[in-house]
């Protein structure tokens, strides 16, 4: 701020010096011209007398005139000539040198009686040194006056600038510099500047500060709001009992929530290690690829279920995966653990294929498995035994339904005890059972097992109240080694063989032809 | 001027009637022994206004004015009135080196001085001249 004032002083001083120098030259020239004009006028004043002196050839009068002229300090030498000779000559004649700026002034002297007749000449030599001295002194005086004026003007301007502009601006600048935005502080209006530009500037700055603080407050509130909503979203993301993740088209996981970490054993640090969903799914990776291709191609969400072998190696984890396309070939996904649903579903299916009383397979269960077993035949034999209890109706009639049920359950246990682990037992309904023997080298094994069943079931069964019931079993066996055989056909053949056994006297088995 | 013209006409008729050959109003006269036969108008003016102080013959000139004819004479000689002539002499008289012509009361007095002094020169009415003087210039206007 002091610099501004110094700059003003410097430039004003510079201009002042230049003006003073220029004015010195100009003033000196003006002064020379003025003095020269004075000399000319002086000569005009004495011209008539000089003419008379020249006309009358009167040296005395000429001398008077010359002396009169010499009294002027600007005159160095006066010569009055008449005809060819000097009538009078005053002043030093040798050491005077006329200068181009101040030439010797000469005036013809005409006869007082005939203006056309020249009778002489008046010559005046300017006192160059004196004139220069006077002109110099005068121009110096002018220069000093100018300089004084300039100094006073510059000083006033500097003072005014300092007090009216520089100081208030510096004060404003200092206040603005130390102002803490957001603290509610405002700039103080410099005294006496209420109605000028400084005052307006102060007002505008304060308005700006107020607006800025308003914006800051709004920004702060907005940020708090955003943080709150972000916190809520993070809470949802992190505490969701669902896996949430993002996935690229290569099956690489980008982000996942803690549920994923907990359930799938993913690393907690999502940025350190790359984590591939394909690797995680193992054998099902190709199904994941197909799902991703479908989602990205259709740009529509799609889902699929995946079975994952649990970390302990035995249990199976069922995951329901839904992928959602995102811009940039990315996908957002949700994973749900559907193991329980899957188990419930499987249980329901199992229950639908079981006989409630005996826990054996029911008709649907055995038909289903028989079809599978036939399809799996590969150079081995399969035997279907249809088994009907003998004397069950009497037990039912004599001892009641509960006893009948107990008999059925006991038969079921006995059948399970006879057959091998790979064989199947089912109760078709009433007192009809089916046994399917698989992986038979020949029909002999079937005969052996059929004989063993007949002998086992011919033993009396102990009832609840200590009584015992005597039943037996008639068995029809259909044997095949062909995978093209149909379950129904086998069943009919076994049925016919079973009736044959009944007709032949019960408690025995018959092979279908 | 009308007045003079009138007088010139009158004088002319008188002169013609008297049989003289003079046609001017004034005659500049010198002593016959001065050695001057004739003067030009310029020579005359230089003598009468102090520029030349000797006669062409070398004799010191004694210049004489005739008061009644002074105005007419200087008007005829240099075309200036008495006021200007007096102012001229006033300047010169201040220096003391150049003296104005001696002033005599009339033509007859001038005639007498010129007739008696060899260096004298003056102007007179042509009618009063006689053999004792020589007319060297006639001023006619």
Interface residues (C-beta under 8 A of the other chain):
Chain A: X49 X52 X53 X55 X56 X57 X58 X59 X60 X61 X64 X112 X113 X114
Chain B: X45 X49 X50 X51 X78 X79 X80 X88 X91 X92 X94 X95 X96 X97 X98
